[in-house]
């Protein structure tokens, strides 16, 4: 009797498949929907993370270039300061004032203090 029911069930399933046009599957729609939604959420989270990493790296790049770049005016000021600190120059001819290099000035002050009691 068990064989008869199994045979009838198989026969009914075959007839349904022929009527349907393909092999009939019992798809669990809730399961499929769950996995699709979960997959979409994961993809959205990953895209959000990649976008945030991109904007953060772009910010760091701009910040680094701003730190490392030197303005033209600042460069000129530094060159002028370097020239003043390291060259001998007549400042006031009437009062005989000279600008001497900083290293020479330090040496003169150090020897002057060393020699004076």
C-alpha positions in Angstrom: 0.0 0.0 0.0 2.9 2.3 0.8 4.2 1.7 -2.7 0.9 2.6 -4.3 0.8 6.0 -2.4 4.4 6.7 -3.4 3.7 5.8 -7.0 0.5 8.0 -7.0 2.3 10.9 -5.5 5.1 10.6 -8.0 2.6 10.3 -10.8 0.7 13.4 -9.6 3.9 15.4 -9.3 4.9 14.4 -12.8 1.5 15.5 -14.2 1.8 18.8 -12.4 5.3 19.3 -13.7 4.1 18.6 -17.3 1.2 21.0 -16.9 3.5 23.6 -15.4 6.0 23.2 -18.1 9.0 22.6 -15.9 9.8 20.7 -12.8 7.8 22.3 -10.0 9.7 23.5 -7.0 8.4 24.5 -3.6 10.3 27.7 -3.1 10.3 29.3 0.3 9.6 32.9 -0.5 10.3 34.2 3.0 13.8 32.6 2.9 14.6 34.1 -0.5 13.3 37.5 0.5 15.4 37.4 3.7 18.6 36.6 1.9 18.0 39.2 -0.8 17.3 41.9 1.8 20.3 40.8 3.9 22.6 40.9 0.8 21.4 44.4 -0.1 22.0 45.7 3.4 25.5 44.2 3.3 26.3 45.8 -0.1 24.9 49.2 1.1 27.0 49.1 4.3 30.1 48.2 2.2 29.5 51.0 -0.2 29.0 53.5 2.6 32.3 52.3 4.2 34.2 52.6 0.9 32.7 56.1 0.4 33.7 57.2 3.9 37.2 55.8 3.4 37.5 57.7 0.1 36.4 61.0 1.6 38.7 60.6 4.7 41.7 59.8 2.5 40.9 62.8 0.3 40.7 65.0 3.4 44.1 63.6 4.6 45.6 64.2 1.2 44.4 67.8 1.1 45.6 68.4 4.7 49.0 67.0 4.0 49.4 69.1 0.8 48.4 72.2 2.8 50.9 71.4 5.5 53.8 70.7 3.1 53.2 73.5 0.7 54.9 76.8 1.3 53.5 80.0 0.1 55.6 82.2 -2.2 55.5 85.1 0.2 56.7 83.0 3.1 59.5 81.6 1.1 60.7 85.1 0.2 60.5 86.2 3.8 62.6 83.2 4.9 65.2 83.9 2.2 65.4 87.5 3.3 65.8 86.6 7.0 68.5 84.0 6.1 70.3 86.7 4.1 70.1 89.2 7.0 71.4 86.6 9.5 74.3 85.4 7.4 75.8 88.4 5.6 77.9 91.3 6.5 76.2 94.6 5.6 76.5 98.3 6.3 73.4 99.5 8.0 74.1 103.2 8.9 77.2 104.8 7.4 76.9 107.9 9.5 76.9 106.0 12.8 79.2 103.2 11.5 76.6 100.5 12.2 77.1 97.1 10.6 75.2 94.0 10.5 77.4 90.9 11.0 76.6 87.2 10.5 74.9 85.6 13.6 77.7 83.1 14.0 80.2 85.9 14.2 78.1 87.8 16.7 77.8 84.8 18.9 81.5 84.2 18.8 82.3 87.8 19.7 79.8 87.8 22.6 81.2 84.5 23.9 84.8 85.6 23.8 84.0 89.0 25.2 82.3 87.5 28.2 85.0 85.0 28.6 87.8 87.6 28.6 86.0 90.1 30.8 86.3 89.5 34.6 
